């Protein structure tokens, strides 16, 4: 009888235990774009909620003055280049002093640097998207005059999102980095796979909870701000090992 009883215990099926916790979708890259130059806005093609591609123009600032400044510096640089070339030729006949030659070369170098700065300002007229994403909030309008550091748009990266899950601190023994789980997204009623990538180093003393962050399976319908339920599946045998 004892042998039969022991055999029966050995044959008991492994139980599957599910632990659930609430989660929210967040973007790692959520940015407010500000103006780097002053001027009149001539174009803001995107509105709140619109999608955009990396490199696409998000805001365009009137650039006539900056282009004129660049062209003026270019002309001065060309004149100095002629002067340097002339001095180089005269040097062969000892018709110009070394001081004049060195001074003209330094003046040319200075104008080359001024031209780089002017070109940077021209490039700043056309504000391009740093990544694929979506407009969270448009903060300016066409024809509005802006100053350097004025906020223009708030954008979010949709290719770099993660799930933040709030779990009881008592789960710390069986949730490890790399652990996979299912994420049920409320707003779209879909389930995606997720994997733990980071576990907070502290526990909230009031709620006795801790945050974990996870990479989630790519899904074009998932956007930051959505919420869901994280489902961690454990077997009774693995739980016993963790407690041991």
Secondary structure as GFF3:
##gff-version 3
##sequence-region A 1 244
A	DSSP	alpha_helix	2	10	.	.	.	ID=ss1
A	DSSP	beta_strand	16	27	.	.	.	ID=ss2
A	DSSP	beta_strand	30	34	.	.	.	ID=ss3
A	DSSP	beta_strand	39	43	.	.	.	ID=ss4
A	DSSP	beta_strand	51	52	.	.	.	ID=ss5
A	DSSP	beta_strand	57	61	.	.	.	ID=ss6
A	DSSP	alpha_helix	64	91	.	.	.	ID=ss7
A	DSSP	alpha_helix	98	123	.	.	.	ID=ss8
A	DSSP	beta_strand	126	128	.	.	.	ID=ss9
A	DSSP	beta_strand	133	138	.	.	.	ID=ss10
A	DSSP	beta_strand	145	146	.	.	.	ID=ss11
A	DSSP	beta_strand	151	157	.	.	.	ID=ss12
A	DSSP	beta_strand	161	168	.	.	.	ID=ss13
A	DSSP	three_ten_helix	169	173	.	.	.	ID=ss14
A	DSSP	beta_strand	180	185	.	.	.	ID=ss15
A	DSSP	beta_strand	190	199	.	.	.	ID=ss16
A	DSSP	beta_strand	209	216	.	.	.	ID=ss17
A	DSSP	beta_strand	227	235	.	.	.	ID=ss18
A	DSSP	alpha_helix	236	243	.	.	.	ID=ss19
###
